[in-house]
Amino acid sequence: MQITRGFAPRWQRFTAEHALIAEMAKFSGLSFLVAALQYLLLTFLPALLFSATGWGETSAQYLHVSLGPIDTYVFDYPVTGDELGGLSYFVAFVLMLVISQGVNFPLQRNVTFKSKGNVWFQLTWYVIALILITIACSFLMSLYVPSLKELVDPALYNVLVTVINGGVQLVIYFPIFKIIFPAQKVAEPVDEQELVDA
């Protein structure tokens, strides 16, 4: 209990002096929690949808890209005969994205950036950014995922996809969130004595 009371004023002081670093730390921590949620969802949703529906028998290959040696789909989930392919995996991926970003939006807005802007305006731009970044990351995934499927165990496959995809998104999302969730102008300077007394 004493450690918690001692940490809070130090964290407030650090945040006041190094706002950007504190934001990045909170953003990274919350992003890690959301990535863990994504991993959990991708652990059971594909198998659930594969066994409960016939969607695994239907290919889900959308947005064909052919650029020189690159010939792939942005969303490339062919039928594989197991839960790692077909429409069942694509639907599981979309559900995972909707659920995890439904958690991520309020956390990043309210905890990391403490933004008080118009929530509908921010949500609209958040969804636009999410769609564009998802398309870009899915395209990158279409280049390395086929090799991962052949080389690694399904449990490790989900970990690697989550880590690689999450790492790329971490680098992309922070500057975009800085724009979507602008810092509020503080009318009064921080009272250092209040921080010491806290």
N, C-alpha and C positions, 0 to 999 in steps of 0.2 A: 504494500500500500504506500509506503514511504517512497519507494522507487518511482511509482506512478506520479505521485505529487511532485517529486523532484524533476521528473522528465518533462512534464507539461510546460512549466515556465521556460525551460531551456529550449524546448521545441518552438515555443512562441517567439522567443528571442531570435533563434536561428531563422525562423520563417520571416521575421521582420527584416533581418539583415540580408538574407539570401533567398528572396522570394522565388526566383526561377528554379534554383536547385531544390527547394522544398517542394515546389509544384511537380518537378520531374520525379522526385522520390515518391510522392503520393500517387502520381500517375502510373509509375512503374509498379508499385505495390498493388494498386487496384487492378491494373492490367493483368498482373500475375494471377490474382484471384479469379478474374473473368476467364483467363486461359485455362485455369483448373476446372472451372465450370464447363467450358467448352470440351475439355478432355473427357469429363464425366459423361456429358451428353453424347459425345461421339463414341463412347465405350458401350452404351446400351441401346441408344436409339436405332443405329443401323441394323443390329441383330433383331430388335423388336419389330421394326418395319419389314425386314426381310422375311421373318417367320410368320407375321400376321397378314401380309399382303402378297400379291403376286408381282409386285413392282420390281423385284430383283430380276425378273425375266425380261424387263423392258429397258432398253438402252437409254441413257440420258446424256446425250452429247449435243451441246448447244454452242453457238457462235464459233463457226469454223474459221481458223486462221491459217493462211498459207503464205509464208514469207520465206522465199529461198529454201534453205534446208528445213525450216520449221513448218510442219504440217500437223496441226493439232486442233483441238477444240478448247475454248476458254473453260467451259465446264465439260470435263471429259470423264464420264462414268459409264463405260461400256458394261455389258453383262459379263460377270466374272464367275457366276455360279455360287457366289458366297455373299456375305453382307457388305463387302467392300466395293461393290459395283452396282450398276443399274440405277433405276429410278428410286429404289428404296434408299440407297445411300445419298443420292442427291437431295431427296426430301428430308432425310435426317440432317444433312448439312444445312439446308435452309432453316429448318426448325431450330437447330443449334444456334445459328446466327441470330434469328429473331429473339430467342430467349436470352442469350448472353448479352446482346446489345440492348435489350430492354432493361437489363440490370446495369450495364455499363453506362448508359446515357445519364441516369440520375446520379450515379456515383461520381462520375467525372465532373458533371455540371455543378453539383452541390458540395462535394467534398474536396476535390482537387482544385477546381478553379473558382469555387464559391461565386458563381455567376448569377446575377439577378436580371439578366436580359429577358426579352420576350421568349418564353418557352416554346411557342409554336414556330417562331422564326428560327430558333436554334435547332429545334427538332427537324424542321424541313431541311436545313443545311446539313445536319448530322446524317439524315437518311440519304441525301444526295452523295455526300462524302463516302458513306458506308457502301453504297452501290458501286461507285467508281473504284474504290479501293478493293472491294471484293472481286470485281472483274479483273483488275490488274493482278491481284494475288492469285486468283484462280488460274489466270494465264500462266503465271510463273510455276504454279503447282502442276499444271498440265505437262510441263517440261521435265520435272523430276519425280513426280509421283509414280509413273509407270515403273521406273527402276526400283523405287522403294517397295512397291507391292511384290516385286519378284525377289528382292534381296532380304527382306526382314519379316519377322513374325507379325501377325495382325495387331497384337497388343503394342509392340514397339512401333509399328507403323503409325498408329494413332498418336503416340507420344511425339514422334519425329515430325509428323505433319503439323501438330499443334505448336511445337517449339519453333519450327522454321517459319510457319505462317505468322505466328504470334510475334516473333522477332522482327519480321519485315513490317508488320502493322504497327508495332511499337514505335519504330523510327518514323513512319509516315504520319501516324495519327497525332502525335504530340504537337507539332507545329500547326496542324489543321485545327486541333481543338483550341489552341491559343487564339485562333481567329474566330471560331464559332462561339467560344465562351470568353469574351473579352473581360479583362480585369475591371473591377469597379473602381471609380475614382473615389479615394477616401478624402473626406472633407477635413478631418483633423489628423495631425501626425500621431504616431503610436506613442503612448505614454509609457516610457521605459520603467518608471517607478511601479506602475501597475503590473508590468511583466515580472518585475523582481518580487513583488508582494504575492503574486499568484501562487 
